[in-house]
Amino acid sequence: MVLGDRVQLQQVIINLVMNGIEAMEPVLDRPRKLLIRSHRDDAQRMLVSVTDCGIGISREDADRLFKAFFTTKSGGMGMGLSICRSIVEAHRGRLSASRNEGHGATFQFVLPLHQEDAL
């Protein structure tokens, strides 16, 4: 279990899922798959990952993904990932992105587990 604002954390997951779906829209030559996973990592944190097989992240864009007003979408505002990162960091977590081997990208965030003793 993690301690946090359920609505805000749901918004992070929804944003990452929608971004993955949109990244796969131009893919016509292979199956489109979106994988959402959650598990406890080795450091006893909750890890949530969203993996797509879409167009991926260019090397040029990798460093700018989480900056406010940066977007790769023609109709995007460039706020989604920036807000997601702020939400995750406000919950004492970390949000990151990586290029997949082959196709697509993986976005993941880690949150500390709720511990009764810490309160």
FIVO-356772 format. One record per atom (N, C-alpha, C): residue in three letters; x, y, z. Coordinates in steps of 0.05 Angstrom, whole numbers, plus 5000, padded with zeros to 4 digits. Example, Ala and Ser with C-alpha at 12.3 -4.5 7.8 and 13.67 -1.06 7.14 Angstrom:
// FIVO-356772
ALA526448865156ALA524649105156ALA526449345156SER525749555142SER527349795143SER525850015157
This chain:
// FIVO-356772
MET501749765000MET500050005000MET501750255000VAL500850454986VAL502150714987VAL500150914999LEU501351125011LEU499651335022LEU499751565002GLY497351654992GLY497351864973GLY494551944965ASP494352144949ASP491852234938ASP491052054915ARG488951894919ARG488051704900ARG487451824873VAL486052054873VAL485252184848VAL487652274832GLN489652404846GLN492052494832GLN493552264821LEU493852044836LEU495351814826LEU493951674803GLN491251674804GLN489751574781GLN490251744756GLN490352004760GLN490852184737GLN493552124724VAL495552074741VAL498252004730VAL498051754713ILE496751544723ILE496551294708ILE494951334682ILE492651484684ILE491051534660ILE492751684639ASN494251884648ASN495852034629ASN497951854615LEU499251694630LEU501251514619LEU500051314600VAL497751204607VAL496351014589VAL495451154564MET494251394566MET493351534542MET495751604524ASN497951694536ASN500351754519ASN501251504505GLY501251274518GLY502051024505GLY500250944482ILE497650974487ILE495650914465ILE496151104441GLU496551364447GLU497051554425GLU499651494410ALA501651404425ALA504251344412ALA503951104394MET501950934398MET501650694381MET499750744357GLU498350964357GLU496451014335GLU497650994307PRO500051104302PRO501151084275PRO502250804268VAL502350624287VAL503450354282VAL501450184267LEU502250094243LEU500449934227LEU501649664219ASP504349634224ASP505749394214ASP506249184235ARG505149224259ARG505549024281ARG503349054301PRO502948854318PRO500848884338PRO501349114357ARG499349244366ARG499549454386ARG498949334413LYS500849364431LYS500549254458LYS501349464478LEU499749474499LEU500249654522LEU500349484547LEU502549494561LEU502949324585LEU503049504609ILE501349454629ILE501349604654ILE502049414676ARG504049474691ARG504949294713ARG505249454738SER504849324760SER505449434786SER506649214804HIS508649274819HIS509849084837HIS511649234857ARG512349084877ARG514249194897ARG517049144887ASP518749344886ASP521449304876ASP523349214898ASP525849184892ASP527849084911ASP528349274934ALA527749534930ALA528149734951ALA525549774968GLN523649584965GLN521149594979GLN519549844974ARG519449914948ARG517750134938ARG515750014919MET513550154914MET511550074894MET512450184867LEU512750014847LEU513550094821LEU511150044802VAL510450244787VAL508350224767VAL509650294740SER509250124720SER510350184693SER508250154672VAL508450324652VAL506750314628VAL508550294604THR508350064590THR510150004567THR508449984542ASP509250134521ASP507850124495ASP509750024474CYS508749964451CYS510349874428CYS509950084405GLY509850334413GLY509250544393GLY511750654380ILE511750914375ILE513851034360ILE516351094376GLY516251074402GLY518551094419GLY519251384425ILE521551424438ILE522551684446ILE525151734431SER525251964417SER527652024402SER529852114422ARG532252084415ARG534452174432ARG534352474438GLU533452624418GLU533252914421GLU531152994442ASP528952834443ASP526752904460ASP527052794489ALA528752594492ALA528952454518ALA529552644541ASP531152844538ASP531853024560ASP529753234565ARG527853264546ARG525853484549ARG523053374556LEU522653124557LEU519953004561LEU518353124584PHE519653174606PHE518253264630PHE518253564634LYS519253714615LYS519354004617LYS516554114609ALA515654314624ALA513154444619ALA513154564591PHE510954534577PHE510454644550PHE511954494528PHE513454284534PHE514654124513PHE512753904504THR512253884478THR510453674468THR511453574442THR510753324436THR511353204410THR508753174395LYS506553244407LYS503853214394LYS503053474380SER501853454357SER501053694342SER498953854358GLY497253734373GLY495253884388GLY495753874418GLY498153814426GLY498853784454GLY499554054467MET499054074493MET499854314508MET502554284522GLY503454034525GLY506053994537GLY505954024568MET503653964579MET503453984608MET503153714622GLY502153504608GLY501553254620GLY503853124636LEU506053074623LEU508252944636LEU509553114658SER509553384654SER510553564674SER508853544699ILE506253544696ILE504453524718ILE504653254732CYS504853044716CYS505252774727CYS507652764744ARG509852874735ARG512352864750ARG511953024776SER510653244775SER510153404800SER508453254820ILE506453114810ILE504752954828ILE506352734841VAL507852584825VAL509452364836VAL511452464856GLU512852674850GLU514852784868GLU513552884894ALA511052994892ALA509653084916ALA508952844934HIS508852614922HIS508352364938HIS510952224945ARG513152374944ARG515852274951ARG516752054932GLY515952064907GLY516651864887GLY518351984865ARG518651814844ARG520251894821ARG519051784796LEU518851944775LEU517751874749LEU519951884728SER520151674712SER522251664692SER521151534666ALA522751574645ALA522051454619ALA524551334607SER524051124591SER526350994577SER525350884550ARG527250874532ARG526750754505ARG526850454508ASN525050314495ASN525050024496ASN527049914475GLU528049674480GLU529449544458GLU527349474437GLY527949524413GLY525949484392GLY524149724388HIS521749704397HIS519749914392HIS518650024419GLY517850274419GLY516350384441GLY517950494463ALA516550554485ALA517650674508ALA516350564534THR517750604556THR516650524582THR516850764600PHE514650834612PHE514451044633PHE513950904659GLN515450974679GLN514950844705GLN515351034728PHE513850984749PHE514251144773PHE514450954797VAL515951044817VAL516250904842VAL515151084864LEU513850954884LEU512851094907LEU513650934932PRO514251084953PRO514950934978PRO512450794988LEU512850565000LEU510650415012LEU509850555038HIS507250535044HIS506250655069HIS507150485092GLN508250615112GLN509150465136GLN507850595160GLU506350445176GLU504950545200GLU506950675219ASP509350565222ASP511250675241ASP512250955233ALA512051025207ALA513151285198ALA511251515205LEU508751455213LEU506851665219LEU507151765247
